[in-house]
């Protein structure tokens, strides 16, 4: 399953797509790699910082929570990105 190359309008559903990839990665789906997760994180971050995206506090908070989860997993020794 290839990673999306663009989320278009970066709304909560776009961020939720990244969350789904993370879920299936953690469940051991061999088609989802840590590089794909890293690419998605970078893509979402870039899209959220672009001028073409309307600020959405709920999406920002959700994505920040996801990033915190990834960091906490790294601290436990689980390699996600």
Rosetta blueprint (number, residue, H / E / L):
1 X L
2 X L
3 X L
4 X L
5 X L
6 X L
7 X L
8 X L
9 X L
10 X L
11 X L
12 X H
13 X H
14 X H
15 X H
16 X H
17 X H
18 X H
19 X H
20 X H
21 X H
22 X H
23 X H
24 X H
25 X H
26 X H
27 X L
28 X L
29 X L
30 X L
31 X L
32 X L
33 X L
34 X H
35 X H
36 X H
37 X H
38 X H
39 X H
40 X H
41 X H
42 X H
43 X H
44 X H
45 X H
46 X H
47 X H
48 X H
49 X H
50 X L
51 X L
52 X L
53 X L
54 X L
55 X L
56 X L
57 X H
58 X H
59 X H
60 X H
61 X H
62 X H
63 X H
64 X H
65 X H
66 X H
67 X H
68 X H
69 X H
70 X H
71 X H
72 X H
73 X H
74 X H
75 X H
76 X L
77 X L
78 X L
79 X L
80 X L
81 X L
